[in-house]
Amino acid sequence: MTTTLEKTLAAELAELRATGQYKQANVVQAPQAPHTIMDGRPVINLSSNNYLALANHPRVVAAGKRAIDEFGLGTASVRFICGTMACHEALEKKIREFIGCPAATTFISCWDANVGVMPTLAPTQQDAIFSDALNHASIIDAIRLSKAERFIYKHADLAELQSMLESPKARASRNKLIITDGVFSMEGDVADLPKLKELAEKHDAQLIVDESHATGVLGATGRGTAEHFGVLGEGTVQTSTLGKALGGACGGYVAGAQVICDYLVQKARTTLFSNALPPAVCYGSMAAIDVLIEDGAKLLAALKRNVAHFRAGVADLGLHTIPGITPICPVIVGETATAISMQKALLAEGVFVSGFGFPVVPKGEARLRCQISAGHTIEDLDKCLKALAKVAEKFPEARKRH
Ligand SMILES: Cc1ncc(COP(=O)(O)O)c(C=O)c1O
């Protein structure tokens, strides 16, 4: 018997297929690297978060193997029962020294870090959360789990945030959190951290910055948005991922004041009721941080050069992008079906770029999210630009302003 649920779901999936919006897994048949194998053929990967090309770095891989030898595959426990191993303490020390903050605590993902933070630090109706409209989905869901009053300000509209903070309802609230992505994952723009800090301080709010796309990417030594703006180590809490620049495995963390991390360790449900990070991820991520500390100048210079080269190339092609300084360079093409068809056409040219549509981005703003790595060569990027030019010719609708 087919249930009503199954019929409803099947109809929705059929609709996605009929309108060209059905997502297919893009299977990678070799290690995650700027050059990899898909569909049995070599491709340049222009859509991973492997910003420093460390996911398959020999030191990172060797460290992961060493951890399996020392600690086995996993913890078989949450942190507070018997899932805290020496490798977790070593990783958290490494993170707090790298960030330059008093405390850090890890989670199985940055999704879980965000979902741990918001309902734990602002649990009641007396609390208030202020959030940028384009914050990552994990932040949106985390806010939904809190009973706090919600204030969603238009993307990057800090004047609106200010007036929300000044509203009588906000003034009367107890714990106030302002939460923002450091680098916005679909736009590639950077939050105005100095202004956000100023507003947070003025209104007795805790600023929380999700540094997932900024860690290992922004700042002279890759310490993220705060370093980029020269406001490192001053009262901000950051959440970030180990699943992007820092080795690309999985795992997230919260770094900041001791009292905040201590409280999360005691109360955040995503750490109390979910297993700790696998040891291989702990050692692998530590090795990635070491590579960043030792070779950061070279890696970050390559990333910066590549970002500037690729962004200039996209602008020269006259494609619709959002100017910026980060390795996330969206090419906005309009409809979801266009983005998905362009993705397929680019793959045929040996370039993998992921097409995103609604609900990941607003309707009518579907895009190819190009992501540049320090591991790309200029020749790789020129090949990608040539492929983009060729494919864009076949999709004139992609050139219209959206
Ligand atoms: C801004 C931001 N926050 C959080 C996450 C979730 O990170 P993780 O994969 O570690 O759960 C992502 C991942 O896409 C992200 O882009």
The ligand as a Tripos MOL2 file, in Angstrom:
@<TRIPOS>MOLECULE
LIG
   16    16     1     0     0
SMALL
NO_CHARGES

@<TRIPOS>ATOM
      1 C1         28.4300   29.6630    6.9240 C.3       1 LIG1
      2 C2         28.3310   28.1970    7.2180 C.ar      1 LIG1
      3 N1         28.0860   27.8140    8.4770 N.ar      1 LIG1
      4 C3         27.9950   26.5100    8.7990 C.ar      1 LIG1
      5 C4         28.1430   25.5270    7.8640 C.ar      1 LIG1
      6 C5         28.0140   24.0960    8.2690 C.3       1 LIG1
      7 O1         29.3080   23.5560    8.3720 O.3       1 LIG1
      8 P1         29.4990   21.9970    8.6090 P.3       1 LIG1
      9 O2         29.6440   21.3700    7.2660 O.co2     1 LIG1
     10 O3         30.7400   21.9150    9.4440 O.co2     1 LIG1
     11 O4         28.2930   21.5260    9.3390 O.co2     1 LIG1
     12 C6         28.4020   25.8780    6.5360 C.ar      1 LIG1
     13 C7         28.5450   24.8050    5.5190 C.2       1 LIG1
     14 O5         28.1900   24.8890    4.4010 O.2       1 LIG1
     15 C8         28.4900   27.2450    6.2000 C.ar      1 LIG1
     16 O6         28.7070   27.6260    4.9380 O.3       1 LIG1
@<TRIPOS>BOND
     1     1     2 1
     2     2     3 ar
     3     2    15 ar
     4     3     4 ar
     5     4     5 ar
     6     5     6 1
     7     5    12 ar
     8     6     7 1
     9     7     8 1
    10     8     9 2
    11     8    10 1
    12     8    11 1
    13    12    13 1
    14    12    15 ar
    15    13    14 2
    16    15    16 1
@<TRIPOS>SUBSTRUCTURE
     1 LIG1         1 GROUP 0 **** ****
